[in-house]
Amino acid sequence: MEQAAEIFGRGTMDGAPSGLVRINAPPAMSNGFLASRLATVASRYPRLNIDLAANHRSISLKRHQADIAVRFGRPTNGDVVARQLTTVGYGFYGTDEACRSVEAGSHPVFIGFDEADAYLPEAAWMTRHFLRAHLAFRAHDQFAQSIAARSGAGLVLLPHYIGRSDPLLRITELGPVPPSKDVFLLTRSRDRMDRPIRTVADELASMFEQARDLFL
């Protein structure tokens, strides 16, 4: 019995995964991609409890602040297993009217990050490349920015998985965009035999594989 418990980790006697699995991801990834898809995982595994938390800053798996982290960039230290999920590309999106206006020669008006998140790479890139551009609206994350863009307030730099998922937005060319970034799924090495964590990690990997055309 002890050997079976070690193999299957947390679970019921029928082997179904059960228990709490905490996932941490950036806000745009959480709201713009993961939330709706993870909800279907919860419905398929009724004994699993999935906790999705959003945070721009890295959290510590070692200190058990989460069981799974979805993050940009491979970690360089710690007792962590990293699985590459996808590569995220970027583009400028807006309503058809906003895009046509810029394509006709008007100066672009942008939607961007609020002041508290001006340190983020995409915000810093915009500052360098569009230093004097008019920023009409600011929001905490790119999913919220995409919602603001639907109103026609301006153009917004978005990861493709958000821009391509919104039928009210389309892409327009404004020149260079930030470089693509790799996305990794991180778990603790010691949790590799934990049935609930392993189940959710595999489901996450499958989600990204099935939606790979959204990202680049």
LUMKE-447126 format. One record per residue (C-alpha): residue in three letters; residue number from 1; x, y, z. Coordinates in steps of 0.05 Angstrom, whole numbers, plus 5000, padded with zeros to 4 digits. Example, Ala and Ser with C-alpha at 12.3 -4.5 7.8 and 13.67 -1.06 7.14 Angstrom:
REM LUMKE-447126
code: ALA; pos: 1; px: 5246; py: 4910; pz: 5156;
code: SER; pos: 2; px: 5273; py: 4979; pz: 5143;
END
This chain:
REM LUMKE-447126
code: MET; pos: 1; px: 5000; py: 5000; pz: 5000;
code: GLU; pos: 2; px: 5056; py: 5048; pz: 5016;
code: GLN; pos: 3; px: 5088; py: 5033; pz: 4949;
code: ALA; pos: 4; px: 5022; py: 5047; pz: 4913;
code: ALA; pos: 5; px: 5016; py: 5114; pz: 4950;
code: GLU; pos: 6; px: 5086; py: 5133; pz: 4928;
code: ILE; pos: 7; px: 5070; py: 5117; pz: 4856;
code: PHE; pos: 8; px: 5002; py: 5151; pz: 4852;
code: GLY; pos: 9; px: 5014; py: 5209; pz: 4900;
code: ARG; pos: 10; px: 4952; py: 5243; pz: 4927;
code: GLY; pos: 11; px: 4888; py: 5211; pz: 4901;
code: THR; pos: 12; px: 4829; py: 5167; pz: 4917;
code: MET; pos: 13; px: 4829; py: 5092; pz: 4921;
code: ASP; pos: 14; px: 4807; py: 5089; pz: 4847;
code: GLY; pos: 15; px: 4870; py: 5127; pz: 4828;
code: ALA; pos: 16; px: 4834; py: 5191; pz: 4807;
code: PRO; pos: 17; px: 4873; py: 5254; pz: 4825;
code: SER; pos: 18; px: 4845; py: 5293; pz: 4883;
code: GLY; pos: 19; px: 4867; py: 5353; pz: 4924;
code: LEU; pos: 20; px: 4888; py: 5425; pz: 4915;
code: VAL; pos: 21; px: 4935; py: 5447; pz: 4859;
code: ARG; pos: 22; px: 4957; py: 5520; pz: 4860;
code: ILE; pos: 23; px: 4979; py: 5552; pz: 4794;
code: ASN; pos: 24; px: 5013; py: 5619; pz: 4786;
code: ALA; pos: 25; px: 5018; py: 5656; pz: 4720;
code: PRO; pos: 26; px: 5023; py: 5728; pz: 4694;
code: PRO; pos: 27; px: 4957; py: 5765; pz: 4694;
code: ALA; pos: 28; px: 4949; py: 5768; pz: 4618;
code: MET; pos: 29; px: 4964; py: 5694; pz: 4611;
code: SER; pos: 30; px: 4916; py: 5677; pz: 4668;
code: ASN; pos: 31; px: 4858; py: 5719; pz: 4644;
code: GLY; pos: 32; px: 4870; py: 5716; pz: 4569;
code: PHE; pos: 33; px: 4885; py: 5641; pz: 4561;
code: LEU; pos: 34; px: 4886; py: 5597; pz: 4623;
code: ALA; pos: 35; px: 4823; py: 5613; pz: 4662;
code: SER; pos: 36; px: 4772; py: 5587; pz: 4613;
code: ARG; pos: 37; px: 4813; py: 5526; pz: 4595;
code: LEU; pos: 38; px: 4830; py: 5507; pz: 4667;
code: ALA; pos: 39; px: 4756; py: 5510; pz: 4684;
code: THR; pos: 40; px: 4745; py: 5452; pz: 4636;
code: VAL; pos: 41; px: 4799; py: 5412; pz: 4671;
code: ALA; pos: 42; px: 4764; py: 5422; pz: 4737;
code: SER; pos: 43; px: 4700; py: 5395; pz: 4707;
code: ARG; pos: 44; px: 4735; py: 5333; pz: 4681;
code: TYR; pos: 45; px: 4768; py: 5319; pz: 4748;
code: PRO; pos: 46; px: 4715; py: 5334; pz: 4800;
code: ARG; pos: 47; px: 4760; py: 5315; pz: 4859;
code: LEU; pos: 48; px: 4813; py: 5366; pz: 4838;
code: ASN; pos: 49; px: 4812; py: 5436; pz: 4867;
code: ILE; pos: 50; px: 4848; py: 5485; pz: 4821;
code: ASP; pos: 51; px: 4872; py: 5552; pz: 4847;
code: LEU; pos: 52; px: 4895; py: 5601; pz: 4793;
code: ALA; pos: 53; px: 4931; py: 5663; pz: 4818;
code: ALA; pos: 54; px: 4959; py: 5719; pz: 4775;
code: ASN; pos: 55; px: 5022; py: 5757; pz: 4789;
code: HIS; pos: 56; px: 5071; py: 5796; pz: 4747;
code: ARG; pos: 57; px: 5128; py: 5781; pz: 4795;
code: SER; pos: 58; px: 5159; py: 5712; pz: 4803;
code: ILE; pos: 59; px: 5135; py: 5670; pz: 4862;
code: SER; pos: 60; px: 5174; py: 5616; pz: 4898;
code: LEU; pos: 61; px: 5158; py: 5543; pz: 4886;
code: LYS; pos: 62; px: 5211; py: 5525; pz: 4937;
code: ARG; pos: 63; px: 5172; py: 5562; pz: 4991;
code: HIS; pos: 64; px: 5108; py: 5529; pz: 4968;
code: GLN; pos: 65; px: 5075; py: 5593; pz: 4945;
code: ALA; pos: 66; px: 5049; py: 5552; pz: 4886;
code: ASP; pos: 67; px: 5053; py: 5482; pz: 4859;
code: ILE; pos: 68; px: 5059; py: 5501; pz: 4786;
code: ALA; pos: 69; px: 5084; py: 5565; pz: 4754;
code: VAL; pos: 70; px: 5076; py: 5588; pz: 4682;
code: ARG; pos: 71; px: 5131; py: 5637; pz: 4668;
code: PHE; pos: 72; px: 5170; py: 5672; pz: 4613;
code: GLY; pos: 73; px: 5242; py: 5648; pz: 4611;
code: ARG; pos: 74; px: 5277; py: 5586; pz: 4636;
code: PRO; pos: 75; px: 5298; py: 5588; pz: 4710;
code: THR; pos: 76; px: 5372; py: 5585; pz: 4723;
code: ASN; pos: 77; px: 5372; py: 5558; pz: 4794;
code: GLY; pos: 78; px: 5331; py: 5521; pz: 4845;
code: ASP; pos: 79; px: 5303; py: 5450; pz: 4849;
code: VAL; pos: 80; px: 5255; py: 5462; pz: 4791;
code: VAL; pos: 81; px: 5235; py: 5422; pz: 4730;
code: ALA; pos: 82; px: 5223; py: 5468; pz: 4669;
code: ARG; pos: 83; px: 5181; py: 5445; pz: 4609;
code: GLN; pos: 84; px: 5177; py: 5492; pz: 4550;
code: LEU; pos: 85; px: 5105; py: 5504; pz: 4530;
code: THR; pos: 86; px: 5107; py: 5552; pz: 4472;
code: THR; pos: 87; px: 5137; py: 5615; pz: 4444;
code: VAL; pos: 88; px: 5097; py: 5680; pz: 4447;
code: GLY; pos: 89; px: 5099; py: 5731; pz: 4391;
code: TYR; pos: 90; px: 5072; py: 5803; pz: 4393;
code: GLY; pos: 91; px: 5036; py: 5852; pz: 4348;
code: PHE; pos: 92; px: 4997; py: 5917; pz: 4349;
code: TYR; pos: 93; px: 4922; py: 5907; pz: 4352;
code: GLY; pos: 94; px: 4862; py: 5952; pz: 4349;
code: THR; pos: 95; px: 4792; py: 5958; pz: 4321;
code: ASP; pos: 96; px: 4786; py: 5961; pz: 4245;
code: GLU; pos: 97; px: 4772; py: 6035; pz: 4249;
code: ALA; pos: 98; px: 4833; py: 6049; pz: 4293;
code: CYS; pos: 99; px: 4878; py: 6008; pz: 4248;
code: ARG; pos: 100; px: 4852; py: 6040; pz: 4184;
code: SER; pos: 101; px: 4864; py: 6109; pz: 4214;
code: VAL; pos: 102; px: 4937; py: 6094; pz: 4228;
code: GLU; pos: 103; px: 4946; py: 6059; pz: 4161;
code: ALA; pos: 104; px: 4920; py: 6122; pz: 4127;
code: GLY; pos: 105; px: 4975; py: 6163; pz: 4160;
code: SER; pos: 106; px: 4947; py: 6187; pz: 4226;
code: HIS; pos: 107; px: 4993; py: 6187; pz: 4287;
code: PRO; pos: 108; px: 4980; py: 6126; pz: 4330;
code: VAL; pos: 109; px: 4946; py: 6133; pz: 4398;
code: PHE; pos: 110; px: 4963; py: 6077; pz: 4446;
code: ILE; pos: 111; px: 4936; py: 6037; pz: 4505;
code: GLY; pos: 112; px: 4990; py: 6014; pz: 4553;
code: PHE; pos: 113; px: 5010; py: 5995; pz: 4624;
code: ASP; pos: 114; px: 4995; py: 6035; pz: 4686;
code: GLU; pos: 115; px: 5052; py: 6071; pz: 4722;
code: ALA; pos: 116; px: 5060; py: 6016; pz: 4774;
code: ASP; pos: 117; px: 5076; py: 5966; pz: 4719;
code: ALA; pos: 118; px: 5121; py: 6010; pz: 4676;
code: TYR; pos: 119; px: 5180; py: 5965; pz: 4694;
code: LEU; pos: 120; px: 5152; py: 5907; pz: 4653;
code: PRO; pos: 121; px: 5191; py: 5889; pz: 4590;
code: GLU; pos: 122; px: 5135; py: 5906; pz: 4542;
code: ALA; pos: 123; px: 5123; py: 5974; pz: 4576;
code: ALA; pos: 124; px: 5197; py: 5990; pz: 4574;
code: TRP; pos: 125; px: 5201; py: 5971; pz: 4501;
code: MET; pos: 126; px: 5143; py: 6017; pz: 4484;
code: THR; pos: 127; px: 5176; py: 6074; pz: 4521;
code: ARG; pos: 128; px: 5240; py: 6065; pz: 4481;
code: HIS; pos: 129; px: 5207; py: 6059; pz: 4413;
code: PHE; pos: 130; px: 5149; py: 6107; pz: 4421;
code: LEU; pos: 131; px: 5176; py: 6158; pz: 4470;
code: ARG; pos: 132; px: 5130; py: 6216; pz: 4452;
code: ALA; pos: 133; px: 5069; py: 6176; pz: 4433;
code: HIS; pos: 134; px: 5002; py: 6193; pz: 4464;
code: LEU; pos: 135; px: 4980; py: 6141; pz: 4515;
code: ALA; pos: 136; px: 4905; py: 6149; pz: 4519;
code: PHE; pos: 137; px: 4889; py: 6093; pz: 4568;
code: ARG; pos: 138; px: 4929; py: 6052; pz: 4619;
code: ALA; pos: 139; px: 4913; py: 5985; pz: 4651;
code: HIS; pos: 140; px: 4947; py: 5933; pz: 4695;
code: ASP; pos: 141; px: 4954; py: 5877; pz: 4644;
code: GLN; pos: 142; px: 4948; py: 5863; pz: 4569;
code: PHE; pos: 143; px: 4882; py: 5827; pz: 4575;
code: ALA; pos: 144; px: 4850; py: 5889; pz: 4607;
code: GLN; pos: 145; px: 4884; py: 5931; pz: 4553;
code: SER; pos: 146; px: 4853; py: 5888; pz: 4498;
code: ILE; pos: 147; px: 4784; py: 5901; pz: 4528;
code: ALA; pos: 148; px: 4798; py: 5976; pz: 4527;
code: ALA; pos: 149; px: 4821; py: 5972; pz: 4455;
code: ARG; pos: 150; px: 4753; py: 5946; pz: 4434;
code: SER; pos: 151; px: 4725; py: 6015; pz: 4448;
code: GLY; pos: 152; px: 4770; py: 6045; pz: 4395;
code: ALA; pos: 153; px: 4812; py: 6084; pz: 4445;
code: GLY; pos: 154; px: 4876; py: 6066; pz: 4409;
code: LEU; pos: 155; px: 4924; py: 6012; pz: 4389;
code: VAL; pos: 156; px: 4954; py: 5963; pz: 4438;
code: LEU; pos: 157; px: 5015; py: 5919; pz: 4437;
code: LEU; pos: 158; px: 4989; py: 5849; pz: 4452;
code: PRO; pos: 159; px: 5014; py: 5778; pz: 4453;
code: HIS; pos: 160; px: 4983; py: 5743; pz: 4393;
code: TYR; pos: 161; px: 4944; py: 5694; pz: 4436;
code: ILE; pos: 162; px: 4902; py: 5752; pz: 4462;
code: GLY; pos: 163; px: 4898; py: 5793; pz: 4399;
code: ARG; pos: 164; px: 4879; py: 5735; pz: 4354;
code: SER; pos: 165; px: 4827; py: 5710; pz: 4403;
code: ASP; pos: 166; px: 4786; py: 5775; pz: 4401;
code: PRO; pos: 167; px: 4741; py: 5781; pz: 4339;
code: LEU; pos: 168; px: 4735; py: 5856; pz: 4350;
code: LEU; pos: 169; px: 4809; py: 5868; pz: 4341;
code: ARG; pos: 170; px: 4857; py: 5860; pz: 4283;
code: ILE; pos: 171; px: 4931; py: 5868; pz: 4274;
code: THR; pos: 172; px: 4966; py: 5926; pz: 4240;
code: GLU; pos: 173; px: 5038; py: 5939; pz: 4221;
code: LEU; pos: 174; px: 5075; py: 5994; pz: 4258;
code: GLY; pos: 175; px: 5146; py: 5969; pz: 4246;
code: PRO; pos: 176; px: 5187; py: 5929; pz: 4296;
code: VAL; pos: 177; px: 5155; py: 5891; pz: 4353;
code: PRO; pos: 178; px: 5187; py: 5862; pz: 4416;
code: PRO; pos: 179; px: 5224; py: 5796; pz: 4407;
code: SER; pos: 180; px: 5185; py: 5732; pz: 4418;
code: LYS; pos: 181; px: 5191; py: 5700; pz: 4487;
code: ASP; pos: 182; px: 5192; py: 5627; pz: 4509;
code: VAL; pos: 183; px: 5141; py: 5604; pz: 4560;
code: PHE; pos: 184; px: 5157; py: 5550; pz: 4611;
code: LEU; pos: 185; px: 5118; py: 5507; pz: 4659;
code: LEU; pos: 186; px: 5155; py: 5500; pz: 4726;
code: THR; pos: 187; px: 5145; py: 5448; pz: 4779;
code: ARG; pos: 188; px: 5186; py: 5423; pz: 4838;
code: SER; pos: 189; px: 5229; py: 5362; pz: 4825;
code: ARG; pos: 190; px: 5202; py: 5328; pz: 4887;
code: ASP; pos: 191; px: 5131; py: 5333; pz: 4860;
code: ARG; pos: 192; px: 5143; py: 5292; pz: 4797;
code: MET; pos: 193; px: 5104; py: 5233; pz: 4827;
code: ASP; pos: 194; px: 5048; py: 5275; pz: 4857;
code: ARG; pos: 195; px: 4986; py: 5254; pz: 4818;
code: PRO; pos: 196; px: 4945; py: 5318; pz: 4821;
code: ILE; pos: 197; px: 5004; py: 5364; pz: 4804;
code: ARG; pos: 198; px: 5027; py: 5318; pz: 4748;
code: THR; pos: 199; px: 4956; py: 5313; pz: 4720;
code: VAL; pos: 200; px: 4946; py: 5388; pz: 4718;
code: ALA; pos: 201; px: 5016; py: 5399; pz: 4689;
code: ASP; pos: 202; px: 5002; py: 5350; pz: 4633;
code: GLU; pos: 203; px: 4935; py: 5384; pz: 4620;
code: LEU; pos: 204; px: 4969; py: 5452; pz: 4616;
code: ALA; pos: 205; px: 5020; py: 5425; pz: 4566;
code: SER; pos: 206; px: 4964; py: 5397; pz: 4524;
code: MET; pos: 207; px: 4927; py: 5464; pz: 4524;
code: PHE; pos: 208; px: 4987; py: 5500; pz: 4496;
code: GLU; pos: 209; px: 5000; py: 5447; pz: 4444;
code: GLN; pos: 210; px: 4929; py: 5449; pz: 4419;
code: ALA; pos: 211; px: 4930; py: 5525; pz: 4414;
code: ARG; pos: 212; px: 5001; py: 5532; pz: 4386;
code: ASP; pos: 213; px: 4977; py: 5570; pz: 4324;
code: LEU; pos: 214; px: 4951; py: 5626; pz: 4370;
code: PHE; pos: 215; px: 5020; py: 5643; pz: 4397;
code: LEU; pos: 216; px: 5067; py: 5657; pz: 4339;
END
